[in-house]
């Protein structure tokens, strides 16, 4: 059985250019180079169309010391997340996922009126509201003031701050310690990994549990999900590397679940290393072994990924060009961050995909960054009756196909761009 030694991985005090943000190792190996791209969530207003955009290199790099896949940091979290367009409540699938998680966490960890649930990157309160309805005290931490405002208006206490050791110490000084710390889809967004995880250690009750969800690196590599690589995601995690990061801060991953969100994610459960009441589960051991057998601790495993990415690009472009040559119209559904990576890497603009639609009013009337494809409300599809609708948030394909089934009236069809171009049959 493979074990993960933590002592050989000394966390760096602060990430430096060209060095691994966890262990300080050299970043000499390129996993994939996706060219240049603007920030994925930098949606443009009409007035912005006459101004230049800033494009940054988009390269995924591998630390061959700890095997953390990561991007170079060109912008600060304050610049990226200070005003954020993503409101999770507009995704029905994610709301249902949150409700199911809250129900299970309450049962599994015996949470009640004397407990405290702390969520990091709590967004618009889509998850914490389920604990509130169960009568359990909560506190959210959300750096995007515009998103946090929505949660506060719903009565969910929220600190508009970035989380790290300093805020954790402040909270403890105020008598705040959490029985459950939740950090869903935020670990990838953190440039200072060690400071973030150290903060969890500080604020977690001695017998408390931290749960984190993040896209699984194994799924990204095996399914060629390169559109999940964008500047807002600083890091891409395997279980093995997360175990090392948490162990370096005195936390133990004692359980793991493989969940379907975002094309395949992990939900880890962690505790203080001093807490022996929760042994490491067989699921942790089995997944660790599977990752190692898949070669995630071998540099050569990453070499073939880039060629698969370029093949995906060629196939998508061929489909779009052929459709347009036949006089068929192609539009998009959704304006997620992953659309920015896909479109900018493939060089696709309104000449191939005329527009996209999104349910979020915070995105409607704007344009996708780089590609400058306009974003409309979903009703636009029924007004223009396109031949094909490309589903950019492919992880929500079933929900979208069900909601937009009316396109069958004129023979419209859905297209899923990754991992292979798939025209969805009825």
C-alpha positions as CSV (number, residue, x, y, z in Angstrom):
1,X,0.0,0.0,0.0
2,X,1.3,3.4,-0.9
3,X,1.4,6.0,1.9
4,X,1.9,9.7,1.4
5,X,4.8,11.1,3.4
6,X,4.3,14.7,4.4
7,X,7.6,15.5,6.0
8,X,9.5,15.6,2.7
9,X,7.1,18.3,1.4
10,X,7.9,21.6,3.2
11,X,5.3,24.2,2.3
12,X,6.6,27.5,1.0
13,X,5.9,30.6,3.0
14,X,4.6,32.4,-0.1
15,X,4.3,31.4,-3.7
16,X,7.0,32.9,-6.0
17,X,7.1,33.2,-9.8
18,X,8.3,30.1,-11.4
19,X,8.1,28.0,-8.2
20,X,5.4,25.6,-7.0
21,X,2.8,27.4,-4.8
22,X,2.8,24.4,-2.4
23,X,6.3,23.1,-2.1
24,X,8.5,25.6,-3.9
25,X,9.7,23.1,-6.5
26,X,10.7,24.2,-10.0
27,X,7.9,24.5,-12.7
28,X,9.8,23.4,-15.7
29,X,7.3,21.0,-17.3
30,X,4.4,22.4,-19.4
31,X,1.4,20.1,-19.3
32,X,-0.5,22.1,-22.0
33,X,-0.1,25.6,-23.5
34,X,-3.5,27.1,-24.4
35,X,-2.1,30.3,-25.9
36,X,-3.3,33.6,-24.5
37,X,-6.7,34.4,-23.0
38,X,-8.4,37.2,-21.0
39,X,-9.7,36.5,-17.5
40,X,-12.6,34.0,-18.0
41,X,-15.1,35.9,-16.0
42,X,-14.2,39.4,-17.3
43,X,-17.5,39.8,-19.2
44,X,-17.7,42.8,-21.4
45,X,-20.3,45.6,-21.4
46,X,-21.2,47.2,-24.7
47,X,-19.0,50.2,-23.9
48,X,-16.0,47.9,-23.5
49,X,-16.1,46.8,-27.1
50,X,-14.2,49.9,-28.2
51,X,-11.5,49.3,-25.7
52,X,-8.6,46.8,-25.7
53,X,-8.7,43.7,-23.6
54,X,-5.8,42.3,-21.6
55,X,-4.8,38.7,-22.6
56,X,-2.5,36.6,-20.4
57,X,-0.6,33.4,-21.2
58,X,-2.6,30.3,-20.2
59,X,-0.3,27.4,-19.5
60,X,-0.7,24.5,-17.1
61,X,2.6,23.6,-15.4
62,X,3.6,20.6,-13.4
63,X,5.7,20.5,-10.3
64,X,7.7,17.3,-10.6
65,X,8.4,17.3,-6.9
66,X,4.9,17.2,-5.4
67,X,2.9,16.8,-8.7
68,X,0.7,19.8,-8.3
69,X,-0.6,21.0,-11.7
70,X,-0.9,24.8,-11.6
71,X,-1.0,28.1,-13.5
72,X,1.2,31.1,-13.2
73,X,-0.6,33.9,-11.3
74,X,-0.8,37.0,-13.4
75,X,-3.5,38.8,-11.5
76,X,-4.4,39.0,-7.8
77,X,-7.5,37.4,-6.3
78,X,-8.8,40.9,-5.5
79,X,-8.7,41.8,-9.2
80,X,-10.3,38.4,-10.2
81,X,-12.9,37.9,-7.5
82,X,-13.7,41.4,-6.2
83,X,-16.7,41.7,-8.5
84,X,-17.8,38.3,-9.6
85,X,-20.5,37.4,-12.1
86,X,-21.1,33.8,-11.1
87,X,-24.2,33.3,-8.9
88,X,-24.6,29.6,-8.1
89,X,-28.3,29.9,-7.4
90,X,-28.9,30.1,-11.2
91,X,-27.9,26.5,-11.6
92,X,-30.7,24.2,-10.7
93,X,-28.4,21.2,-10.6
94,X,-26.0,22.8,-8.2
95,X,-28.8,24.0,-5.9
96,X,-30.1,20.4,-5.7
97,X,-26.5,19.1,-5.1
98,X,-26.2,21.6,-2.2
99,X,-29.4,20.6,-0.6
100,X,-28.5,16.9,-0.7
101,X,-25.1,17.6,0.7
102,X,-26.5,19.7,3.6
103,X,-29.0,17.0,4.5
104,X,-26.3,14.4,4.5
105,X,-23.7,16.5,6.4
106,X,-26.3,17.2,9.2
107,X,-27.0,13.5,9.5
108,X,-23.5,12.3,9.3
109,X,-21.9,14.8,11.7
110,X,-24.8,15.3,14.1
111,X,-25.1,19.0,13.5
112,X,-27.7,20.9,15.5
113,X,-28.5,24.2,17.1
114,X,-25.3,24.3,19.1
115,X,-23.1,23.7,16.1
116,X,-21.6,26.2,13.7
117,X,-21.2,25.7,9.9
118,X,-18.6,28.0,8.3
119,X,-18.5,28.1,4.5
120,X,-15.6,29.6,2.6
121,X,-16.5,31.2,-0.7
122,X,-20.1,31.0,0.2
123,X,-21.3,32.8,-3.0
124,X,-24.9,33.9,-2.8
125,X,-25.8,31.6,0.1
126,X,-27.1,28.8,-2.1
127,X,-25.7,26.2,0.3
128,X,-25.9,27.8,3.7
129,X,-29.6,28.5,3.4
130,X,-30.2,24.8,3.8
131,X,-28.5,24.7,7.2
132,X,-30.4,27.9,8.2
133,X,-33.7,26.2,7.4
134,X,-32.6,23.3,9.7
135,X,-32.0,25.8,12.5
136,X,-28.2,25.4,12.5
137,X,-26.1,28.6,12.9
138,X,-23.9,29.5,9.9
139,X,-21.3,32.0,8.8
140,X,-20.3,32.6,5.2
141,X,-17.0,34.1,4.0
142,X,-17.2,35.5,0.5
143,X,-14.8,38.0,-1.1
144,X,-17.1,39.2,-3.9
145,X,-19.1,42.0,-2.4
146,X,-21.8,41.9,-5.1
147,X,-22.4,38.2,-4.6
148,X,-22.2,38.4,-0.8
149,X,-24.9,41.1,-0.8
150,X,-27.4,38.6,-2.2
151,X,-26.7,36.2,0.7
152,X,-26.8,39.0,3.3
153,X,-30.2,40.1,2.0
154,X,-31.5,36.6,2.6
155,X,-30.4,36.7,6.2
156,X,-27.2,34.7,5.9
157,X,-24.4,36.2,8.0
158,X,-21.5,36.8,5.6
159,X,-18.0,38.3,6.0
160,X,-16.8,40.0,2.8
161,X,-13.2,38.9,3.0
162,X,-10.7,36.6,1.5
163,X,-10.1,33.6,3.8
164,X,-6.7,32.7,5.2
165,X,-4.8,32.3,8.4
166,X,-5.2,36.0,9.4
167,X,-9.0,35.9,9.1
168,X,-9.1,32.5,10.9
169,X,-7.2,34.0,13.8
170,X,-9.6,36.9,13.9
171,X,-12.6,34.6,14.0
172,X,-11.1,32.5,16.8
173,X,-10.3,35.7,18.7
174,X,-14.1,36.5,18.5
175,X,-14.9,33.1,19.9
176,X,-15.8,31.6,16.5
177,X,-14.8,28.0,15.9
178,X,-16.5,25.8,13.3
179,X,-17.8,22.2,13.8
180,X,-18.0,22.0,10.0
181,X,-15.9,24.0,7.5
182,X,-17.1,23.8,4.0
183,X,-15.0,24.9,1.0
184,X,-16.7,23.8,-2.3
185,X,-15.0,24.7,-5.6
186,X,-12.7,27.3,-4.0
187,X,-9.4,25.5,-3.3
188,X,-8.5,25.8,-7.0
189,X,-9.1,29.5,-6.8
190,X,-6.5,30.1,-4.0
191,X,-3.0,31.3,-5.0
192,X,-1.7,31.0,-1.4
193,X,-2.6,27.4,-0.8
194,X,-0.7,26.8,2.4
195,X,-2.2,30.0,4.1
196,X,-5.7,28.9,3.1
197,X,-5.4,25.3,4.5
198,X,-3.6,26.6,7.6
199,X,-6.6,28.9,8.2
200,X,-8.9,25.9,8.1
201,X,-6.7,24.2,10.7
202,X,-6.9,27.3,13.0
203,X,-10.7,27.8,12.8
204,X,-11.7,24.1,13.0
205,X,-13.0,22.8,16.3
206,X,-10.8,20.1,17.8
207,X,-13.4,17.4,16.9
208,X,-14.6,19.2,13.8
209,X,-14.6,18.3,10.1
210,X,-13.7,20.1,7.0
211,X,-15.2,19.1,3.7
212,X,-13.9,20.4,0.3
213,X,-15.1,19.8,-3.2
214,X,-12.8,20.4,-6.3
215,X,-12.5,19.1,-9.8
216,X,-10.5,15.9,-10.0
217,X,-7.3,16.1,-11.9
218,X,-7.6,12.5,-13.0
219,X,-10.9,13.3,-14.8
220,X,-9.5,16.4,-16.4
221,X,-6.6,14.4,-17.9
222,X,-8.4,11.2,-18.9
223,X,-11.5,13.0,-20.4
224,X,-9.5,15.9,-21.9
225,X,-11.5,18.6,-20.1
226,X,-9.1,21.4,-21.0
227,X,-11.8,24.0,-20.9
228,X,-11.8,23.8,-17.1
229,X,-8.3,25.4,-17.2
230,X,-8.6,29.2,-16.8
231,X,-6.8,31.9,-14.9
232,X,-9.3,31.9,-12.0
233,X,-8.3,28.2,-11.3
234,X,-4.8,28.5,-10.0
235,X,-4.4,24.8,-9.2
236,X,-5.6,21.3,-10.3
237,X,-5.7,18.6,-7.7
238,X,-5.3,14.9,-7.3
239,X,-6.2,13.2,-4.0
240,X,-2.5,12.4,-3.5
241,X,-1.4,16.0,-3.7
242,X,-4.2,17.3,-1.6
243,X,-3.3,14.7,1.1
244,X,0.2,16.2,1.1
245,X,-1.0,19.8,1.3
246,X,-3.3,19.0,4.2
247,X,-0.8,16.9,6.0
248,X,1.7,19.7,5.9
249,X,-0.7,21.8,7.9
250,X,-1.6,19.1,10.5
251,X,-4.8,17.9,8.8
252,X,-5.7,14.4,7.7
253,X,-8.0,13.4,4.8
254,X,-10.0,10.6,6.3
255,X,-12.6,10.1,3.6
256,X,-13.2,10.9,0.0
257,X,-16.2,10.7,-2.4
258,X,-16.1,10.8,-6.2
259,X,-19.0,13.0,-7.3
260,X,-20.3,14.0,-10.8
261,X,-20.2,17.8,-10.5
262,X,-18.0,19.7,-13.0
263,X,-17.3,16.6,-15.1
264,X,-16.0,14.6,-12.1
265,X,-15.0,16.0,-8.7
266,X,-13.8,14.9,-5.3
267,X,-15.3,15.6,-2.0
268,X,-12.8,15.2,0.8
269,X,-13.4,15.0,4.5
270,X,-10.5,16.2,6.7
271,X,-9.8,16.3,10.5
272,X,-7.1,17.4,12.8
273,X,-4.2,14.9,12.9
274,X,-4.6,14.9,16.7
275,X,-8.2,13.6,16.3
276,X,-8.0,9.8,16.2
277,X,-11.8,9.2,16.4
278,X,-12.1,9.1,12.6
279,X,-9.8,6.5,10.9
280,X,-8.8,6.9,7.3
281,X,-11.3,5.1,5.2
282,X,-10.7,2.4,2.6
283,X,-12.0,4.8,0.0
284,X,-9.0,7.1,0.5
285,X,-6.6,4.2,0.2
286,X,-8.3,2.8,-2.9
287,X,-8.4,6.1,-4.7
288,X,-4.8,6.9,-3.8
289,X,-3.8,3.5,-5.3
290,X,-5.8,4.2,-8.4
291,X,-4.2,7.6,-9.0
292,X,-0.8,6.2,-8.6
293,X,-1.6,3.3,-10.9
294,X,-2.9,5.8,-13.5
295,X,0.5,7.5,-13.4
296,X,-0.3,10.8,-11.7
297,X,3.1,10.6,-9.9
298,X,5.0,10.1,-13.2
299,X,5.8,13.1,-15.4
300,X,5.4,11.1,-18.6
301,X,1.7,10.6,-17.9
302,X,1.1,14.3,-18.6
303,X,3.0,14.4,-22.0
304,X,0.1,13.0,-24.1
305,X,-2.5,15.4,-22.8
306,X,-1.5,18.3,-25.0
307,X,-1.9,16.4,-28.2
308,X,-5.4,15.2,-27.2
309,X,-6.3,18.9,-26.5
310,X,-5.2,19.9,-30.0
311,X,-7.2,17.1,-31.5
312,X,-10.3,18.3,-29.7
313,X,-9.7,21.8,-31.1
314,X,-9.4,20.5,-34.7
315,X,-12.6,18.5,-34.4
316,X,-14.7,21.3,-32.9
317,X,-13.5,23.8,-35.6
318,X,-14.2,21.3,-38.4
319,X,-17.8,20.8,-37.1
320,X,-18.4,24.6,-36.8
321,X,-16.9,25.4,-40.2
322,X,-18.8,22.7,-42.0
323,X,-22.1,23.7,-40.4
324,X,-21.6,27.3,-41.4
325,X,-20.6,26.3,-44.9
326,X,-23.9,24.4,-45.2
327,X,-25.7,27.6,-44.2
328,X,-26.7,26.3,-40.8
329,X,-26.8,28.5,-37.7
330,X,-25.0,27.7,-34.5
331,X,-25.5,29.4,-31.2
332,X,-24.4,28.6,-27.6
333,X,-26.1,27.9,-24.3
334,X,-24.5,29.2,-21.2
335,X,-21.7,31.7,-20.5
336,X,-19.5,29.8,-18.0
337,X,-15.8,30.5,-17.5
338,X,-15.0,27.3,-19.4
339,X,-16.6,28.8,-22.5
340,X,-13.9,31.5,-22.5
341,X,-11.1,29.0,-22.5
342,X,-12.7,26.9,-25.2
343,X,-13.5,29.7,-27.6
344,X,-10.3,31.7,-27.2
345,X,-8.1,28.6,-27.6
346,X,-10.0,27.5,-30.7
347,X,-10.2,31.1,-32.1
348,X,-14.0,31.0,-32.4
349,X,-16.1,34.2,-32.5
350,X,-19.5,35.3,-33.7
351,X,-18.7,34.3,-37.3
352,X,-19.0,30.7,-36.1
353,X,-21.2,30.9,-33.0
354,X,-23.6,33.9,-33.4
355,X,-24.5,34.3,-29.8
356,X,-25.0,32.5,-26.5
357,X,-27.7,32.6,-23.8
358,X,-27.6,32.5,-20.1
359,X,-30.2,32.4,-17.3
360,X,-28.2,34.8,-15.1
361,X,-29.3,38.4,-15.5
362,X,-25.8,39.4,-14.3
363,X,-24.4,38.1,-17.7
364,X,-27.2,39.0,-20.1
365,X,-26.5,42.1,-22.3
366,X,-22.7,41.5,-21.9
367,X,-20.2,39.7,-24.2
368,X,-17.9,36.8,-23.6
369,X,-14.3,37.9,-23.0
370,X,-12.0,37.6,-26.0
371,X,-14.4,36.1,-28.4
372,X,-16.9,38.9,-27.9
373,X,-19.9,36.7,-28.5
374,X,-23.0,38.4,-27.2
375,X,-25.0,36.9,-24.3
376,X,-28.8,37.0,-24.4
377,X,-31.6,35.6,-22.3
378,X,-32.6,31.9,-23.1
379,X,-35.7,33.1,-24.9
380,X,-33.5,34.3,-27.8
381,X,-33.1,30.7,-29.0
382,X,-36.9,30.3,-29.5
383,X,-37.0,33.7,-31.4
384,X,-34.2,32.8,-33.8
385,X,-34.6,29.0,-34.1
386,X,-31.0,28.0,-34.7
387,X,-30.0,24.6,-36.2
388,X,-27.5,23.8,-33.4
389,X,-27.1,24.9,-29.8
390,X,-23.6,24.3,-28.3
391,X,-23.8,23.5,-24.6
392,X,-20.8,25.2,-23.0
393,X,-21.6,24.0,-19.4
394,X,-21.5,20.4,-20.7
395,X,-21.5,19.2,-17.1
396,X,-25.2,20.4,-16.9
397,X,-26.2,18.9,-20.3
398,X,-29.1,16.8,-19.0
399,X,-30.7,19.8,-17.2
400,X,-30.2,22.0,-20.2
401,X,-31.5,19.5,-22.7
402,X,-34.6,19.0,-20.6
403,X,-35.2,22.7,-20.1
404,X,-34.7,23.6,-23.8
405,X,-36.4,20.5,-25.3
406,X,-38.7,22.8,-27.3
407,X,-36.0,23.3,-30.0
408,X,-37.2,20.0,-31.4
409,X,-40.1,21.8,-32.9
410,X,-38.0,23.1,-35.7
411,X,-35.4,20.3,-35.8
412,X,-32.8,22.1,-33.6
413,X,-30.1,19.9,-32.0
414,X,-27.8,20.2,-29.1
415,X,-24.0,19.9,-29.4
416,X,-21.7,18.9,-26.6
417,X,-18.1,20.1,-27.4
418,X,-16.1,17.9,-25.1
419,X,-14.5,15.5,-24.7
420,X,-15.6,14.7,-28.2
421,X,-18.0,16.7,-30.4
422,X,-21.3,15.0,-29.9
423,X,-24.6,16.0,-31.6
424,X,-27.2,15.0,-29.1
425,X,-29.9,12.7,-30.6
426,X,-33.5,12.7,-29.6
